Amino acid sequence: MPADNDTYTKLNDVEITSIMLKSDQGGETNIIHKVKHFSLFEDVYTNCLSGYALVVDAHNLINHFPIIGQETITIGFRTPGFSDKFHELSFDVHAITERAKSDNDKSEIYKLDFVSKELRLSESSEISKSVSGRISDIVINLLKDSFSDISATVLKTKGEYKFVIPSWQIFETIDWLTERSVSDEFPHNANYLFFQRKDGYLFIPLGALSKRKSVAHYESSPAGIVTDDPRSSSNHLRKYYNIQDITILNNFDRLSEQRLGMYSSNLTVHDSLKKSITKTHRMYINNFDDTDRTEAHPYLPVNNRYSSNSNSVGFIRSRHSKMHDSHENTQDHENWLLKREATLGEYDTLKLEITVAGNSKLNAGDCIDIRVPSSEPLKKQDSDWYDKYLSGKYIITSIRHAIDILDSVKEYKCTMELSRCGISEKTPDKSTFMGSGKENSDKRFIR
């Protein structure tokens, strides 16, 4: 239970300890009274955290401090009332943007753009050496050698390899390695990502993230369904977990998905040493269970228009067997390429954007459950008021922590992009469409 002074007093409540600006030249100042807005961005497809602070400067801080790109900005914040710790986060200030003078020239407004310091360190060094072993071990060693105080969670990968890194930056090298990574745990997910969130860096596949327990449940309740007394604590909590705004970013585009190889694809590999050609195939329905997923059912029925011909999308790669004597095959495209291309594409099929009350416990890569209302007429006694195809479990693929600081009023909201690679309700087949007839004889996807 939270302490007596740890209470959530109003919707979108937030606590901020300070917003410190510290110069490498020695100066330090708390700019919380000058910052009117603070946004922090997390994204599973981006290596580092980033954001900006919107500053109203009436004391010419930009010149007197001065702000020259040699500064570190640190913010401490949390959502009160939910036993969450303060998140103390520090970033490099790398740019001033949207600078403008006031009409009376007595003040000016600008954004301090910031990013994690590891990006600067990555772009100021190169790797030119051979590396060998499990890819997960290679990543751990690269991070330890490059950053002195980094915190990272690395999921173990399958197989051992040897690579020669040709003067690449650290993050560039790790991104290249993620493409070739396959998890050591069954069913061997091949959709690895490397990204940062508030609690550290993650080198982990989307499949593994999708199997994690949901950390929160949000609802967008339709009118006439909510009957709680607005003065009750349960209704106060309901507002906290209410979806304040929702947008459907992607529903489906089957032709685009087909062109990306999501539903069917093939890979041709030419081995220049053995003078041989091998060909592998991937089909959406047949291979649906070869990776972990947010939901149990595919987007398409067993019999569909798009996954019957593996020749729709083709990839061609070359291989030189025994390139390194100690490692038989470091170019095993068959183990990851088709699976990675297809499963990453699936997370773009159904994407939502929702805005909720600020929740500092949420991170990119977390899973949440949502329920959104159906578009058909509803009554208070209806229990199945939600849209069964849009509702369910999602991964937070990106999140914006947005804090407005207006005099004594502070408001904190989270805007999240949500993705998933399956649906919670089985798509009706030909014989069960509109609830008629018997189930299709193929029982593979009947849960």
Steps between C-alpha positions, in 0.01 A plus 500: 500500500625854426593725786250759629674780309517286186153570362356545155302819550367573150486358149833532313683566829882505505785574739821665377803542725698733276619564147872566532723642230869434559787623286826317440660837579377478861169692519175345622145637532147373561286612204170345613336845520611580145388170342137504383499156340712188512471203261690172520486245218556123519483283187582132448630580150738773623825439689480790748258707704449857380282802568480871547433766762304809396661798676364851552813706570459849646852518648712440189612165639591387153787754495584547869520132595586453203323215319742378231441123472732415791213443743331210674129528583363287785135455595348310790131409470242238588129432521400537868270259678614178328815419699724590209851627561629830363661457160822706496600524134794690350555594135735693275364832370592488131297779336292813547204509262192716431660804666281810484488841670188628677312794351648742755851348480496444878522121474542222252382143459697202372533127520795323658528176303669217687601136453673228699876550528565154356402624153778761510748241626394255231544754222842608624662156484540211258542123523756331276558145619382143479241376749384145570262298716128532561363827363355579844848463656650718225244772576571482875874537438450791261285684753742438788801612294327811368299633796620498859167526682241353266212281621378243246282190481621261228300190406720199413531417130538171316820386325857626485646723231807691394480842338748768396369850583623749234534839680137528608356702786387310809125532447541439127676171584236392752217582259667280237533220753132524602396413145685168525395410854279204583398431860633192676156428648233316303337601267818689407370850432692682227367856547766644732514873577746716691351801676505706817224570749495673838637197683785423257581343164340183363632257240197277461259368234150637460375145541642478852351840588159387373489212751560720802215562740300816436590780741172695473144479371337798326142546386307746290156446651199591285226733626236323705731221618677681786263524796744560788448789738740771373602571862612143565864389511426231241385763253813705576710197410283437192584850375871430547473190281262663253611551139471874448556489125540221244603496133525198273829557317500178294225245461626296207634541148522148364674590174775695678538219752524246220769705323707501821493122515278476804268233362730304271864522398799301387876524536761386250857464633798448270806343661806614304731236654273197462355634173152413620163668527249442780146632520278541806139613533279661761119501509297710743248239616736201496770683695279702733606308811877530443524824698350635824206738459280741690182314402418142402334541160622618156353799320381280213295178492666170407370530145595843370610683187853598603697210648454229240798578275849545643625656177334834571816649660852371443833576669842409359813476715856373452703286737863393526516183709799459733589866478644452848654160573373496859139579402337293228228743398468859615267587211196295600235717335255208499471511879386859535439705186151393390373468856634840601361682195158341541455532876624859520252586227217346699544762773410771247172337399289619795625812678319733736595825669346571838537777756460422870574662834874523566642173630873508571508121540429449130791431264545422132489123463243449776176317425161643592141385457242736355128486436330738258126516434328335209330726246165320529219628727550413868290466812604514864443129542728410209811324631677466163508871423855501368639453148635144504747559216648832619499410869760277660871491571747742339868589523588864564728559200545869583398731782516873558508619860366857472498734802349849489626741768278808514562710814384281790310255277678192366342244269649172382369289213633200310440459129578146386527323168372144543568205270430130496546203267179305545141528616318358800199371303535239228420644157187322371563250223272442204271259682460706820467847345228704676458218753358232272614147422764276653861578579758457226653153506846651554520518882847652530374839611193402702583577863 
